[in-house]
Amino acid sequence: MQVSDDELGPLIRRQAVRHMPPEGLAERIRQSVRAEAAAAVAPAPTPAPKRSLRDAWKGLAWFGTGAATAWGLALVLLATPLAPQDMLAEAVTGNHVRSLMASHLADVASTDQHTVKPWFAGKLDFSPPVVDLAAEGFPLTGGRLDYLDGRTVAALVYRSGPHVINLFYWPAADARTAAPAFSTRQGYQLVRWAQGGMQAWAVSDLNAAELQNFASLMRERTAPPVARP
């Protein structure tokens, strides 16, 4: 059926399905238009100020100064030498640990002081004092040669239960007597003293009180006789 243009308009208006716009569409359109208008008039954000090349060099200079200071302090600490007694304490501790690790505590293994003391004859240019403290709980178990303070020294080995005591002897630089001085290195207790022209260092994993008792007994038993008038 042919439909003329004049009849088409009324037919569409009568027969076409009308779609109503969703509720709120008009309001959303208005809000969108207002938002775009506000964005158009809003001021543009201020860009962050650019750092000049001079500022960058200043930052690098300060960083370099701080790094140089840190390195300088580290070098000073590393280059600062230990005091002689501290160096000797480190060496005594190291010798004690090595003797335990190598299972070489004694070149002469004996509990008899009259066997241990003669063994050093001809091996050293001095005669170390050797006493047995078994009755006091510190039995002698032997001796060996060791190296400390730039020379060969005598190392006497004592025990207190499962604990090993290394006692090092060598001639003192002078004849002055020095009272016991205690210190700790790497978890080990150390005590040093000088008496009768000999320097002595004892080291062990005993507690401080027990090592102090050992040092007191040793000094008492090896004290030179008092000259009578």
DRENDRENLUM-909551 format. One record per residue: residue in three letters; x, y, z of N, C-alpha, C, O in turn. Coordinates in pm, whole numbers, padded with zeros to 5 digits. Example, Ala and Ser with C-alpha at 12.3 -4.5 7.8 and 13.67 -1.06 7.14 Angstrom:
<sites>
SITE|Ala|01319|-00569|00780|01230|-00450|00780|01320|-00330|00780|01424|-00332|00846
SITE|Ser|01285|-00225|00708|01367|-00106|00714|01290|00003|00787|01341|00114|00804
</sites>
This chain:
<sites>
SITE|Met|00085|-00117|00000|00000|00000|00000|00089|00122|00000|00180|00137|00081
SITE|Gln|00059|00209|-00093|00135|00332|-00105|00080|00436|-00009|-00041|00455|00001
SITE|Val|00173|00504|00065|00134|00609|00160|00201|00737|00114|00322|00742|00091
SITE|Ser|00121|00837|00101|00175|00965|00057|00245|01035|00172|00227|01002|00289
SITE|Asp|00325|01134|00134|00399|01209|00236|00304|01282|00329|00333|01299|00447
SITE|Asp|00191|01326|00275|00097|01400|00359|00033|01309|00464|-00001|01354|00573
SITE|Glu|00016|01183|00430|-00046|01090|00524|00055|01030|00623|00018|00982|00729
SITE|Leu|00188|01033|00585|00291|00967|00668|00305|01032|00803|00319|00962|00903
SITE|Gly|00303|01165|00811|00321|01235|00939|00214|01199|01039|00248|01159|01150
SITE|Pro|00082|01213|01007|-00022|01176|01102|-00016|01030|01142|-00045|00994|01256
SITE|Leu|00023|00943|01043|00029|00799|01075|00135|00771|01180|00113|00692|01273
SITE|Ile|00252|00835|01165|00361|00813|01264|00320|00862|01401|00348|00798|01502
SITE|Arg|00252|00980|01404|00213|01035|01534|00110|00946|01605|00105|00940|01727
SITE|Arg|00028|00877|01524|-00074|00793|01586|-00018|00656|01628|-00053|00603|01733
SITE|Gln|00069|00599|01542|00108|00459|01562|00244|00442|01631|00267|00338|01694
SITE|Ala|00333|00538|01623|00470|00520|01677|00468|00509|01830|00386|00571|01898
SITE|Val|00563|00425|01882|00576|00408|02028|00661|00521|02083|00771|00548|02034
SITE|Arg|00609|00587|02184|00681|00698|02244|00762|00649|02366|00707|00581|02453
SITE|His|00888|00684|02371|00977|00646|02483|00999|00767|02570|01052|00868|02524
SITE|Met|00960|00757|02697|00978|00867|02791|01123|00868|02841|01179|00762|02865
SITE|Pro|01184|00984|02856|01323|00991|02908|01326|00942|03053|01230|00961|03128
SITE|Pro|01439|00877|03091|01448|00826|03230|01438|00940|03329|01476|01054|03300
SITE|Glu|01387|00909|03445|01367|01009|03549|01502|01065|03595|01594|00987|03620
SITE|Gly|01515|01194|03606|01638|01257|03654|01736|01291|03545|01840|01350|03573
SITE|Leu|01705|01254|03416|01800|01282|03308|01823|01431|03293|01936|01476|03274
SITE|Ala|01718|01506|03301|01732|01651|03284|01821|01711|03391|01904|01798|03363
SITE|Glu|01804|01665|03516|01885|01719|03625|02032|01685|03608|02119|01767|03636
SITE|Arg|02060|01561|03561|02199|01521|03540|02264|01604|03431|02382|01638|03438
SITE|Ile|02186|01635|03329|02240|01717|03220|02274|01856|03271|02379|01911|03238
SITE|Arg|02184|01913|03353|02211|02046|03409|02337|02047|03497|02417|02140|03489
SITE|Gln|02353|01942|03580|02473|01935|03667|02600|01924|03585|02702|01985|03617
SITE|Ser|02594|01845|03477|02712|01830|03391|02750|01961|03326|02868|01995|03316
SITE|Val|02647|02037|03281|02674|02166|03218|02736|02263|03317|02829|02335|03284
SITE|Arg|02683|02266|03442|02739|02356|03544|02884|02319|03577|02968|02408|03594
SITE|Ala|02914|02186|03587|03051|02143|03619|03149|02185|03511|03259|02230|03541
SITE|Glu|03108|02171|03383|03196|02211|03274|03219|02361|03275|03329|02408|03244
SITE|Ala|03114|02436|03309|03130|02582|03313|03224|02624|03424|03305|02715|03407
SITE|Ala|03213|02556|03542|03302|02590|03654|03446|02556|03622|03537|02631|03658
SITE|Ala|03468|02442|03554|03605|02403|03519|03666|02502|03421|03786|02525|03422
SITE|Ala|03582|02560|03337|03633|02653|03236|03685|02781|03298|03779|02842|03246
SITE|Val|03624|02823|03412|03666|02950|03474|03765|02929|03588|03819|03027|03638
SITE|Ala|03790|02802|03632|03883|02777|03744|04024|02811|03702|04061|02786|03588
SITE|Pro|04108|02869|03796|04247|02903|03761|04331|02777|03744|04311|02677|03812
SITE|Ala|04422|02783|03654|04512|02669|03631|04604|02651|03750|04645|02750|03810
SITE|Pro|04638|02524|03788|04729|02500|03903|04866|02560|03879|04921|02557|03769
SITE|Thr|04920|02616|03987|05053|02678|03978|05159|02570|03968|05167|02485|04056
SITE|Pro|05241|02572|03867|05346|02468|03855|05449|02481|03965|05478|02591|04013
SITE|Ala|05505|02364|04006|05609|02364|04110|05731|02439|04061|05770|02428|03945
SITE|Pro|05791|02515|04151|05910|02591|04108|06023|02498|04066|06048|02396|04131
SITE|Lys|06087|02533|03962|06198|02452|03913|06324|02481|03992|06357|02596|04020
SITE|Arg|06394|02371|04026|06522|02389|04096|06627|02431|03996|06638|02376|03887
SITE|Ser|06702|02526|04036|06807|02574|03948|06925|02478|03953|06938|02398|04045
SITE|Leu|07011|02487|03855|07131|02405|03851|07220|02433|03971|07289|02344|04022
SITE|Arg|07217|02561|04015|07299|02597|04131|07253|02523|04256|07334|02475|04335
SITE|Asp|07116|02514|04273|07063|02440|04389|07102|02293|04384|07134|02233|04486
SITE|Ala|07100|02236|04265|07138|02095|04251|07283|02074|04291|07315|01977|04359
SITE|Trp|07372|02166|04249|07513|02153|04286|07533|02168|04436|07618|02102|04496
SITE|Lys|07452|02259|04498|07461|02274|04643|07425|02142|04714|07493|02102|04809
SITE|Gly|07318|02076|04667|07278|01949|04728|07387|01844|04716|07415|01770|04811
SITE|Leu|07448|01837|04597|07556|01741|04577|07675|01773|04667|07742|01684|04719
SITE|Ala|07701|01903|04684|07815|01943|04768|07793|01900|04913|07883|01847|04977
SITE|Trp|07669|01925|04963|07641|01884|05101|07649|01733|05117|07700|01683|05218
SITE|Phe|07598|01658|05017|07606|01513|05024|07751|01466|05026|07788|01377|05102
SITE|Gly|07833|01528|04939|07974|01490|04933|08046|01519|05064|08130|01440|05108
SITE|Thr|08012|01632|05125|08075|01667|05254|08039|01566|05362|08125|01524|05439
SITE|Gly|07911|01527|05367|07869|01429|05468|07935|01294|05447|07979|01229|05542
SITE|Ala|07943|01252|05320|08007|01123|05291|08155|01126|05328|08207|01031|05385
SITE|Ala|08221|01237|05295|08364|01248|05327|08387|01245|05477|08482|01183|05525
SITE|Thr|08298|01311|05552|08311|01311|05699|08295|01171|05755|08371|01129|05842
SITE|Ala|08196|01097|05703|08174|00959|05751|08293|00871|05722|08338|00794|05807
SITE|Trp|08347|00882|05598|08463|00801|05563|08584|00840|05647|08661|00754|05690
SITE|Gly|08600|00970|05670|08713|01013|05752|08707|00958|05892|08808|00915|05947
SITE|Leu|08586|00959|05952|08570|00906|06087|08598|00757|06090|08662|00707|06183
SITE|Ala|08551|00685|05988|08576|00541|05983|08725|00512|05973|08776|00420|06038
SITE|Leu|08797|00590|05890|08941|00568|05876|09016|00598|06005|09111|00529|06040
SITE|Val|08972|00702|06075|09037|00734|06203|09019|00620|06302|09114|00581|06371
SITE|Leu|08896|00566|06308|08870|00456|06402|08951|00333|06366|09003|00263|06453
SITE|Leu|08961|00305|06234|09036|00187|06192|09186|00206|06210|09259|00112|06239
SITE|Ala|09231|00329|06192|09374|00354|06199|09423|00375|06341|09544|00373|06365
SITE|Thr|09333|00395|06437|09375|00417|06574|09432|00287|06632|09358|00189|06643
SITE|Pro|09558|00284|06668|09616|00160|06717|09566|00126|06856|09533|00214|06936
SITE|Leu|09560|-00005|06885|09522|-00049|07018|09636|-00022|07115|09752|-00019|07076
SITE|Ala|09602|-00001|07240|09704|00012|07343|09783|-00119|07353|09728|-00226|07326
SITE|Pro|09911|-00113|07392|09991|-00235|07398|09928|-00346|07481|09931|-00462|07441
SITE|Gln|09871|-00311|07598|09811|-00415|07681|09687|-00475|07614|09658|-00594|07630
SITE|Asp|09614|-00393|07538|09498|-00445|07467|09540|-00539|07355|09478|-00643|07333
SITE|Met|09647|-00502|07285|09699|-00591|07180|09746|-00722|07238|09723|-00829|07181
SITE|Leu|09812|-00715|07353|09860|-00836|07418|09745|-00923|07466|09750|-01045|07457
SITE|Ala|09640|-00859|07518|09522|-00933|07562|09458|-01007|07445|09416|-01122|07460
SITE|Glu|09452|-00942|07328|09397|-01008|07209|09483|-01128|07170|09430|-01233|07135
SITE|Ala|09615|-01112|07176|09705|-01221|07139|09695|-01338|07237|09694|-01454|07195
SITE|Val|09687|-01308|07366|09674|-01414|07468|09545|-01493|07445|09545|-01616|07450
SITE|Thr|09437|-01421|07420|09309|-01488|07395|09316|-01573|07269|09267|-01686|07268
SITE|Gly|09376|-01520|07164|09389|-01597|07041|09471|-01724|07059|09434|-01829|07007
SITE|Asn|09581|-01715|07134|09662|-01834|07160|09585|-01937|07241|09596|-02058|07216
SITE|His|09507|-01891|07336|09426|-01983|07417|09324|-02056|07329|09309|-02178|07339
SITE|Val|09255|-01983|07244|09154|-02045|07158|09218|-02143|07061|09165|-02252|07040
SITE|Arg|09331|-02105|07002|09398|-02196|06908|09443|-02324|06977|09436|-02432|06917
SITE|Ser|09490|-02314|07101|09534|-02435|07171|09418|-02531|07195|09437|-02652|07196
SITE|Leu|09300|-02477|07215|09182|-02562|07235|09134|-02622|07105|09095|-02739|07101
SITE|Met|09137|-02544|06997|09088|-02592|06868|09181|-02697|06809|09135|-02793|06747
SITE|Ala|09311|-02679|06826|09409|-02771|06768|09432|-02893|06855|09507|-02982|06817
SITE|Ser|09369|-02897|06972|09389|-03007|07067|09538|-03026|07096|09587|-03137|07112
SITE|His|09608|-02913|07104|09751|-02918|07134|09777|-02830|07256|09839|-02724|07246
SITE|Leu|09730|-02878|07369|09749|-02802|07491|09889|-02818|07548|09942|-02724|07608
SITE|Ala|09950|-02934|07529|10077|-02960|07598|10177|-03030|07507|10143|-03125|07436
SITE|Asp|10302|-02981|07510|10414|-03054|07449|10466|-03158|07547|10517|-03262|07508
SITE|Val|10452|-03128|07675|10484|-03224|07780|10360|-03238|07867|10321|-03143|07936
SITE|Ala|10299|-03355|07865|10176|-03378|07941|10211|-03450|08070|10251|-03566|08069
SITE|Ser|10196|-03379|08181|10230|-03437|08311|10167|-03353|08421|10151|-03232|08409
SITE|Thr|10131|-03421|08529|10081|-03351|08647|10192|-03328|08749|10169|-03272|08856
SITE|Asp|10312|-03370|08715|10427|-03358|08805|10506|-03233|08770|10564|-03223|08662
SITE|Gln|10509|-03138|08862|10582|-03015|08835|10730|-03040|08814|10797|-02963|08745
SITE|His|10783|-03147|08873|10925|-03179|08858|10955|-03245|08724|11072|-03266|08689
SITE|Thr|10852|-03276|08648|10870|-03322|08510|10850|-03205|08412|10922|-03193|08313
SITE|Val|10753|-03123|08441|10721|-03013|08350|10830|-02905|08353|10872|-02858|08247
SITE|Lys|10875|-02866|08471|10972|-02757|08480|11104|-02791|08410|11155|-02707|08336
SITE|Pro|11163|-02909|08430|11289|-02939|08360|11273|-02947|08209|11369|-02928|08135
SITE|Trp|11150|-02977|08162|11129|-02989|08017|11160|-02857|07946|11204|-02860|07831
SITE|Phe|11138|-02744|08011|11164|-02613|07949|11314|-02581|07942|11354|-02491|07867
SITE|Ala|11395|-02651|08018|11539|-02623|08020|11597|-02643|07880|11575|-02747|07817
SITE|Gly|11672|-02544|07833|11734|-02552|07701|11641|-02506|07589|11686|-02485|07476
SITE|Lys|11514|-02491|07618|11418|-02444|07516|11386|-02296|07533|11337|-02231|07440
SITE|Leu|11413|-02243|07651|11388|-02103|07681|11512|-02042|07744|11598|-02113|07797
SITE|Asp|11522|-01908|07738|11634|-01841|07803|11597|-01797|07944|11662|-01709|08001
SITE|Phe|11493|-01856|08001|11454|-01830|08139|11387|-01955|08193|11352|-02046|08117
SITE|Ser|11370|-01960|08323|11308|-02076|08388|11175|-02033|08448|11174|-01959|08546
SITE|Pro|11064|-02078|08392|10933|-02035|08444|10902|-02101|08578|10943|-02215|08600
SITE|Pro|10832|-02033|08667|10790|-02097|08792|10678|-02196|08764|10579|-02163|08698
SITE|Val|10693|-02316|08815|10593|-02421|08792|10552|-02478|08928|10636|-02529|09002
SITE|Val|10427|-02468|08961|10376|-02525|09086|10249|-02604|09055|10180|-02579|08956
SITE|Asp|10219|-02699|09141|10097|-02778|09126|09995|-02732|09230|10025|-02728|09350
SITE|Leu|09876|-02697|09184|09771|-02650|09274|09656|-02751|09280|09540|-02713|09296
SITE|Ala|09689|-02879|09268|09585|-02982|09270|09508|-02981|09401|09387|-03000|09402
SITE|Ala|09578|-02959|09511|09511|-02959|09641|09412|-02844|09653|09316|-02852|09730
SITE|Glu|09435|-02738|09577|09345|-02622|09580|09240|-02627|09469|09162|-02533|09453
SITE|Gly|09238|-02736|09391|09137|-02751|09286|09181|-02710|09148|09099|-02702|09057
SITE|Phe|09313|-02683|09130|09365|-02642|09000|09486|-02730|08964|09599|-02683|08973
SITE|Pro|09465|-02854|08925|09578|-02942|08896|09654|-02901|08770|09595|-02859|08671
SITE|Leu|09786|-02915|08776|09872|-02896|08660|09854|-03016|08565|09849|-03130|08611
SITE|Thr|09845|-02990|08435|09831|-03102|08339|09940|-03103|08233|09946|-03197|08154
SITE|Gly|10026|-03000|08229|10134|-03003|08131|10182|-02865|08095|10148|-02767|08161
SITE|Gly|10263|-02859|07990|10319|-02732|07945|10358|-02740|07799|10366|-02849|07741
SITE|Arg|10383|-02625|07739|10424|-02619|07598|10494|-02486|07574|10494|-02397|07659
SITE|Leu|10553|-02473|07456|10609|-02347|07412|10502|-02271|07333|10422|-02332|07261
SITE|Asp|10502|-02140|07346|10409|-02057|07269|10481|-01929|07231|10599|-01912|07262
SITE|Tyr|10411|-01841|07163|10474|-01719|07114|10386|-01599|07147|10270|-01594|07107
SITE|Leu|10442|-01502|07220|10370|-01381|07260|10469|-01266|07274|10587|-01287|07303
SITE|Asp|10421|-01146|07252|10500|-01026|07276|10633|-01030|07202|10733|-00978|07251
SITE|Gly|10633|-01090|07083|10754|-01094|07001|10859|-01193|07046|10975|-01181|07007
SITE|Arg|10822|-01290|07128|10922|-01385|07177|10856|-01517|07214|10734|-01526|07225
SITE|Thr|10940|-01621|07234|10892|-01751|07279|10866|-01746|07428|10947|-01693|07504
SITE|Val|10752|-01801|07471|10713|-01795|07612|10676|-01935|07659|10658|-02027|07579
SITE|Ala|10666|-01949|07790|10622|-02075|07851|10472|-02070|07871|10418|-01970|07919
SITE|Ala|10405|-02178|07834|10261|-02191|07856|10238|-02310|07947|10266|-02424|07909
SITE|Leu|10187|-02284|08067|10153|-02390|08161|10002|-02413|08156|09924|-02319|08147
SITE|Val|09962|-02539|08161|09821|-02574|08146|09768|-02629|08278|09822|-02725|08334
SITE|Tyr|09664|-02567|08326|09595|-02610|08448|09449|-02637|08415|09398|-02594|08311
SITE|Arg|09384|-02709|08503|09240|-02736|08485|09165|-02707|08614|09219|-02710|08724
SITE|Ser|09037|-02678|08594|08944|-02666|08707|08815|-02733|08660|08731|-02672|08595
SITE|Gly|08803|-02863|08694|08693|-02940|08639|08711|-02950|08488|08818|-02988|08443
SITE|Pro|08608|-02917|08409|08622|-02923|08263|08688|-02800|08202|08709|-02795|08081
SITE|His|08720|-02700|08283|08773|-02573|08233|08925|-02577|08223|08994|-02625|08313
SITE|Val|08976|-02526|08111|09121|-02518|08087|09169|-02378|08121|09105|-02279|08087
SITE|Ile|09284|-02372|08188|09350|-02245|08217|09486|-02246|08150|09568|-02334|08178
SITE|Asn|09511|-02151|08063|09643|-02131|08006|09712|-02022|08084|09659|-01911|08096
SITE|Leu|09830|-02051|08136|09908|-01953|08211|10039|-01930|08136|10121|-02021|08123
SITE|Phe|10059|-01807|08086|10177|-01773|08007|10276|-01696|08093|10240|-01604|08166
SITE|Tyr|10405|-01736|08082|10513|-01669|08155|10622|-01627|08059|10657|-01700|07966
SITE|Trp|10676|-01507|08081|10799|-01465|08016|10858|-01350|08097|10787|-01289|08176
SITE|Pro|10989|-01319|08078|11052|-01215|08159|10985|-01080|08140|10951|-01041|08028
SITE|Ala|10966|-01008|08249|10907|-00874|08245|11011|-00774|08196|11131|-00798|08206
SITE|Ala|10962|-00661|08144|11052|-00557|08095|11132|-00494|08208|11243|-00446|08187
SITE|Asp|11074|-00493|08329|11146|-00442|08445|11112|-00530|08564|11028|-00620|08555
SITE|Ala|11176|-00503|08675|11160|-00589|08793|11046|-00545|08883|11029|-00600|08991
SITE|Arg|10967|-00447|08840|10860|-00397|08926|10747|-00500|08938|10715|-00571|08843
SITE|Thr|10690|-00506|09056|10575|-00594|09080|10447|-00522|09040|10429|-00404|09071
SITE|Ala|10359|-00593|08973|10231|-00535|08930|10119|-00621|08984|10120|-00743|08969
SITE|Ala|10022|-00558|09048|09908|-00630|09104|09821|-00686|08992|09828|-00638|08879
SITE|Pro|09741|-00787|09021|09656|-00847|08917|09560|-00745|08857|09502|-00663|08928
SITE|Ala|09545|-00752|08727|09451|-00668|08652|09365|-00762|08568|09416|-00848|08497
SITE|Phe|09235|-00744|08576|09141|-00835|08511|09076|-00769|08390|09055|-00648|08388
SITE|Ser|09043|-00850|08290|08974|-00803|08170|08899|-00919|08107|08911|-01034|08151
SITE|Thr|08823|-00889|08005|08743|-00989|07934|08762|-00972|07785|08761|-00859|07734
SITE|Arg|08780|-01083|07714|08793|-01082|07569|08717|-01201|07512|08741|-01316|07550
SITE|Gln|08624|-01172|07421|08552|-01278|07348|08487|-01379|07442|08476|-01497|07408
SITE|Gly|08443|-01334|07557|08378|-01423|07653|08474|-01493|07747|08429|-01567|07835
SITE|Tyr|08605|-01473|07732|08705|-01534|07820|08750|-01433|07925|08757|-01313|07899
SITE|Gln|08781|-01485|08044|08835|-01403|08152|08987|-01404|08145|09048|-01508|08122
SITE|Leu|09049|-01287|08164|09194|-01275|08163|09240|-01204|08290|09170|-01119|08344
SITE|Val|09358|-01242|08336|09421|-01173|08447|09571|-01170|08420|09630|-01268|08375
SITE|Arg|09633|-01055|08448|09777|-01042|08429|09838|-00983|08555|09774|-00908|08628
SITE|Trp|09963|-01018|08578|10037|-00960|08689|10186|-00975|08660|10226|-01044|08566
SITE|Ala|10268|-00910|08740|10414|-00920|08730|10469|-00942|08870|10428|-00879|08967
SITE|Gln|10564|-01035|08875|10620|-01071|09007|10750|-01147|08986|10760|-01232|08899
SITE|Gly|10850|-01114|09068|10977|-01186|09061|11046|-01175|08927|11115|-01268|08884
SITE|Gly|11028|-01061|08859|11093|-01043|08729|11021|-01113|08615|11070|-01114|08502
SITE|Met|10904|-01173|08642|10828|-01244|08540|10694|-01175|08515|10631|-01123|08608
SITE|Gln|10652|-01175|08391|10518|-01130|08354|10431|-01253|08333|10472|-01348|08267
SITE|Ala|10311|-01250|08390|10221|-01365|08380|10086|-01321|08327|10034|-01216|08364
SITE|Trp|10030|-01403|08239|09894|-01385|08186|09821|-01518|08197|09871|-01620|08150
SITE|Ala|09704|-01516|08259|09620|-01636|08267|09489|-01608|08194|09435|-01498|08203
SITE|Val|09438|-01708|08123|09314|-01693|08047|09234|-01822|08057|09291|-01931|08051
SITE|Ser|09102|-01809|08072|09016|-01926|08085|08871|-01884|08066|08838|-01766|08065
SITE|Asp|08784|-01985|08052|08640|-01958|08050|08579|-01975|08190|08457|-01982|08204
SITE|Leu|08665|-01982|08292|08617|-01978|08429|08547|-01844|08455|08566|-01748|08380
SITE|Asn|08465|-01839|08560|08410|-01710|08596|08518|-01625|08664|08622|-01676|08704
SITE|Ala|08492|-01496|08674|08593|-01402|08722|08640|-01435|08864|08759|-01423|08893
SITE|Ala|08550|-01477|08952|08587|-01505|09091|08682|-01625|09098|08778|-01623|09174
SITE|Glu|08654|-01729|09018|08741|-01847|09020|08878|-01817|08963|08979|-01866|09014
SITE|Leu|08882|-01737|08857|09013|-01703|08800|09091|-01612|08895|09213|-01621|08902
SITE|Gln|09021|-01526|08965|09087|-01442|09065|09148|-01527|09176|09259|-01500|09222
SITE|Asn|09075|-01630|09218|09127|-01722|09319|09250|-01794|09268|09348|-01809|09341
SITE|Phe|09247|-01838|09142|09364|-01904|09082|09484|-01811|09081|09594|-01851|09118
SITE|Ala|09464|-01685|09039|09574|-01589|09033|09632|-01563|09172|09753|-01552|09188
SITE|Ser|09545|-01552|09272|09593|-01527|09408|09678|-01643|09459|09783|-01621|09519
SITE|Leu|09632|-01767|09435|09709|-01884|09477|09842|-01892|09405|09945|-01924|09465
SITE|Met|09841|-01863|09275|09964|-01871|09197|10064|-01766|09242|10183|-01795|09255
SITE|Arg|10019|-01646|09268|10109|-01541|09314|10166|-01574|09452|10282|-01546|09481
SITE|Glu|10082|-01632|09535|10128|-01668|09669|10233|-01778|09665|10332|-01774|09739
SITE|Arg|10210|-01878|09577|10302|-01992|09573|10431|-01963|09496|10530|-02033|09513
SITE|Thr|10430|-01861|09411|10550|-01830|09331|10619|-01702|09376|10712|-01656|09311
SITE|Ala|10574|-01645|09487|10636|-01521|09536|10782|-01546|09573|10812|-01647|09636
SITE|Pro|10871|-01456|09535|11012|-01474|09573|11027|-01464|09724|10952|-01391|09790
SITE|Pro|11121|-01536|09778|11140|-01531|09923|11180|-01390|09969|11254|-01319|09900
SITE|Val|11130|-01353|10083|11161|-01222|10139|11298|-01227|10203|11325|-01314|10286
SITE|Ala|11384|-01134|10164|11520|-01131|10218|11516|-01093|10365|11451|-00996|10404
SITE|Arg|11586|-01169|10445|11591|-01139|10588|11703|-01044|10618|11810|-01054|10558
SITE|Pro|11683|-00952|10709|11791|-00856|10744|11905|-00927|10814|12003|-00863|10851
</sites>
